[in-house]
Amino acid sequence: MTYENLCDEINSDKTGLAKGYAIKFLQDMICYVRNSKNKFDDLINNDLKLFKSIEAEILERKKPQDGDFVEYSEGKFARISRIHQDGNIQLSNKIGVYVSEGGYSEASGCTYDSEIVDIERTRLVLKNLTPTSKTMIGCCWTFSEGISGANRGVNYNIKFKVWLLG
């Protein structure tokens, strides 16, 4: 597959996943190593299955985790960016969320968001969070095909739980 063909495949992908890869990774995997459109489709399908599996496991979790959303005021949401050992939590909308099989998630980046100012910090405790039936779409990333390595990260949007801050 040529680079031009690869770009056409990326732009015509209806799932949106193809644009979540590093172009260098796709070039290496599709143009040089696997060199076929079928392999491109297989890669996309395998990673979509991986994200679906991770999403299902995340939605089954019984406790708040990094990446979940918190409604902290009427119609205002932020993501859990850090859960401290003492039960205090931090919220941010400026994080990256790594996810993997087993429903594991970990936030990185700006775990303290100075733009979330209309909330009393003393309320940010795990015991003040109650589950809701809501979910929200959030961006996350994992390693393509579950194999870690340079340039193998792929971004995608999946559902995360929403917790209500009491």
Contacts in CASP RR format, 6 or more apart in sequence:
PFRMAT RR
TARGET T0000
AUTHOR 0000-0000-0000
METHOD contacts of the structure
MODEL  1
MTYENLCDEINSDKTGLAKGYAIKFLQDMICYVRNSKNKFDDLINNDLKL
FKSIEAEILERKKPQDGDFVEYSEGKFARISRIHQDGNIQLSNKIGVYVS
EGGYSEASGCTYDSEIVDIERTRLVLKNLTPTSKTMIGCCWTFSEGISGA
NRGVNYNIKFKVWLLG
1 9 0 8 1.000
1 30 0 8 1.000
1 31 0 8 1.000
1 35 0 8 1.000
1 36 0 8 1.000
1 37 0 8 1.000
1 40 0 8 1.000
2 31 0 8 1.000
3 27 0 8 1.000
3 31 0 8 1.000
5 37 0 8 1.000
6 26 0 8 1.000
6 27 0 8 1.000
6 30 0 8 1.000
6 31 0 8 1.000
6 40 0 8 1.000
9 18 0 8 1.000
9 30 0 8 1.000
9 37 0 8 1.000
9 40 0 8 1.000
10 18 0 8 1.000
10 19 0 8 1.000
10 21 0 8 1.000
10 23 0 8 1.000
10 26 0 8 1.000
13 19 0 8 1.000
13 44 0 8 1.000
15 44 0 8 1.000
15 48 0 8 1.000
16 156 0 8 1.000
17 44 0 8 1.000
17 47 0 8 1.000
17 48 0 8 1.000
17 51 0 8 1.000
17 154 0 8 1.000
17 156 0 8 1.000
18 26 0 8 1.000
18 44 0 8 1.000
20 154 0 8 1.000
20 155 0 8 1.000
20 156 0 8 1.000
21 144 0 8 1.000
21 153 0 8 1.000
21 154 0 8 1.000
22 151 0 8 1.000
22 153 0 8 1.000
24 151 0 8 1.000
25 144 0 8 1.000
25 151 0 8 1.000
25 152 0 8 1.000
25 153 0 8 1.000
26 40 0 8 1.000
28 151 0 8 1.000
29 39 0 8 1.000
29 43 0 8 1.000
29 144 0 8 1.000
30 36 0 8 1.000
30 39 0 8 1.000
30 40 0 8 1.000
30 43 0 8 1.000
34 40 0 8 1.000
34 43 0 8 1.000
43 144 0 8 1.000
43 145 0 8 1.000
46 145 0 8 1.000
47 144 0 8 1.000
47 145 0 8 1.000
47 154 0 8 1.000
47 156 0 8 1.000
50 101 0 8 1.000
50 142 0 8 1.000
50 145 0 8 1.000
50 146 0 8 1.000
51 99 0 8 1.000
51 142 0 8 1.000
51 156 0 8 1.000
51 158 0 8 1.000
53 101 0 8 1.000
54 99 0 8 1.000
54 100 0 8 1.000
54 101 0 8 1.000
54 102 0 8 1.000
54 103 0 8 1.000
54 142 0 8 1.000
54 158 0 8 1.000
55 158 0 8 1.000
55 159 0 8 1.000
57 101 0 8 1.000
57 102 0 8 1.000
57 103 0 8 1.000
58 65 0 8 1.000
58 99 0 8 1.000
58 103 0 8 1.000
58 105 0 8 1.000
58 158 0 8 1.000
58 159 0 8 1.000
58 160 0 8 1.000
58 161 0 8 1.000
59 135 0 8 1.000
59 159 0 8 1.000
59 160 0 8 1.000
59 161 0 8 1.000
60 103 0 8 1.000
61 68 0 8 1.000
61 103 0 8 1.000
61 161 0 8 1.000
63 126 0 8 1.000
64 70 0 8 1.000
64 80 0 8 1.000
64 83 0 8 1.000
64 89 0 8 1.000
64 126 0 8 1.000
64 129 0 8 1.000
64 161 0 8 1.000
64 163 0 8 1.000
65 80 0 8 1.000
65 83 0 8 1.000
65 103 0 8 1.000
65 105 0 8 1.000
66 79 0 8 1.000
66 80 0 8 1.000
66 81 0 8 1.000
66 82 0 8 1.000
66 83 0 8 1.000
66 95 0 8 1.000
66 97 0 8 1.000
66 105 0 8 1.000
66 106 0 8 1.000
66 107 0 8 1.000
67 79 0 8 1.000
67 80 0 8 1.000
67 81 0 8 1.000
67 95 0 8 1.000
67 97 0 8 1.000
67 105 0 8 1.000
67 107 0 8 1.000
67 138 0 8 1.000
67 140 0 8 1.000
67 160 0 8 1.000
68 79 0 8 1.000
68 80 0 8 1.000
68 105 0 8 1.000
68 160 0 8 1.000
68 161 0 8 1.000
68 162 0 8 1.000
68 163 0 8 1.000
69 77 0 8 1.000
69 78 0 8 1.000
69 79 0 8 1.000
69 80 0 8 1.000
69 136 0 8 1.000
69 138 0 8 1.000
69 160 0 8 1.000
69 161 0 8 1.000
69 162 0 8 1.000
69 163 0 8 1.000
70 77 0 8 1.000
70 78 0 8 1.000
70 79 0 8 1.000
70 80 0 8 1.000
70 89 0 8 1.000
70 91 0 8 1.000
70 129 0 8 1.000
70 162 0 8 1.000
70 163 0 8 1.000
70 164 0 8 1.000
70 165 0 8 1.000
71 77 0 8 1.000
71 132 0 8 1.000
71 134 0 8 1.000
71 162 0 8 1.000
71 163 0 8 1.000
71 164 0 8 1.000
71 165 0 8 1.000
72 78 0 8 1.000
72 91 0 8 1.000
72 116 0 8 1.000
72 119 0 8 1.000
72 123 0 8 1.000
72 165 0 8 1.000
73 118 0 8 1.000
73 119 0 8 1.000
76 118 0 8 1.000
77 136 0 8 1.000
77 162 0 8 1.000
78 91 0 8 1.000
78 92 0 8 1.000
78 93 0 8 1.000
78 113 0 8 1.000
78 116 0 8 1.000
79 91 0 8 1.000
79 92 0 8 1.000
79 93 0 8 1.000
79 95 0 8 1.000
79 97 0 8 1.000
79 107 0 8 1.000
79 138 0 8 1.000
79 160 0 8 1.000
80 89 0 8 1.000
80 90 0 8 1.000
80 91 0 8 1.000
80 107 0 8 1.000
80 163 0 8 1.000
81 90 0 8 1.000
81 91 0 8 1.000
81 92 0 8 1.000
81 95 0 8 1.000
81 107 0 8 1.000
81 109 0 8 1.000
81 110 0 8 1.000
81 111 0 8 1.000
81 112 0 8 1.000
81 113 0 8 1.000
82 89 0 8 1.000
82 90 0 8 1.000
82 107 0 8 1.000
82 111 0 8 1.000
82 112 0 8 1.000
83 89 0 8 1.000
83 126 0 8 1.000
84 90 0 8 1.000
87 125 0 8 1.000
87 126 0 8 1.000
87 127 0 8 1.000
88 124 0 8 1.000
88 125 0 8 1.000
88 126 0 8 1.000
89 124 0 8 1.000
89 125 0 8 1.000
89 126 0 8 1.000
89 129 0 8 1.000
90 111 0 8 1.000
90 112 0 8 1.000
90 113 0 8 1.000
90 124 0 8 1.000
91 113 0 8 1.000
91 116 0 8 1.000
91 119 0 8 1.000
91 124 0 8 1.000
92 107 0 8 1.000
92 109 0 8 1.000
92 110 0 8 1.000
92 111 0 8 1.000
92 112 0 8 1.000
92 113 0 8 1.000
92 116 0 8 1.000
93 113 0 8 1.000
93 115 0 8 1.000
93 116 0 8 1.000
94 109 0 8 1.000
94 110 0 8 1.000
94 113 0 8 1.000
95 107 0 8 1.000
95 108 0 8 1.000
95 109 0 8 1.000
95 110 0 8 1.000
95 111 0 8 1.000
96 107 0 8 1.000
96 108 0 8 1.000
96 109 0 8 1.000
96 139 0 8 1.000
96 140 0 8 1.000
96 141 0 8 1.000
97 105 0 8 1.000
97 106 0 8 1.000
97 107 0 8 1.000
97 108 0 8 1.000
97 138 0 8 1.000
97 139 0 8 1.000
97 140 0 8 1.000
97 141 0 8 1.000
98 105 0 8 1.000
98 106 0 8 1.000
98 107 0 8 1.000
98 108 0 8 1.000
98 140 0 8 1.000
98 141 0 8 1.000
98 142 0 8 1.000
99 105 0 8 1.000
99 140 0 8 1.000
99 141 0 8 1.000
99 142 0 8 1.000
99 158 0 8 1.000
100 142 0 8 1.000
100 143 0 8 1.000
100 146 0 8 1.000
101 146 0 8 1.000
105 140 0 8 1.000
119 165 0 8 1.000
123 165 0 8 1.000
123 166 0 8 1.000
124 165 0 8 1.000
128 165 0 8 1.000
128 166 0 8 1.000
129 163 0 8 1.000
129 164 0 8 1.000
129 165 0 8 1.000
129 166 0 8 1.000
130 163 0 8 1.000
130 164 0 8 1.000
130 166 0 8 1.000
131 161 0 8 1.000
131 163 0 8 1.000
131 164 0 8 1.000
132 161 0 8 1.000
132 162 0 8 1.000
132 163 0 8 1.000
132 164 0 8 1.000
134 161 0 8 1.000
134 162 0 8 1.000
135 159 0 8 1.000
135 160 0 8 1.000
135 161 0 8 1.000
135 162 0 8 1.000
136 159 0 8 1.000
136 160 0 8 1.000
136 162 0 8 1.000
137 157 0 8 1.000
137 158 0 8 1.000
137 159 0 8 1.000
137 160 0 8 1.000
138 157 0 8 1.000
138 158 0 8 1.000
138 159 0 8 1.000
138 160 0 8 1.000
139 155 0 8 1.000
139 156 0 8 1.000
139 157 0 8 1.000
140 155 0 8 1.000
140 156 0 8 1.000
140 157 0 8 1.000
140 158 0 8 1.000
140 160 0 8 1.000
141 153 0 8 1.000
141 154 0 8 1.000
141 155 0 8 1.000
141 156 0 8 1.000
142 153 0 8 1.000
142 154 0 8 1.000
142 156 0 8 1.000
143 149 0 8 1.000
143 152 0 8 1.000
143 153 0 8 1.000
143 154 0 8 1.000
144 152 0 8 1.000
144 153 0 8 1.000
144 154 0 8 1.000
145 152 0 8 1.000
146 152 0 8 1.000
END
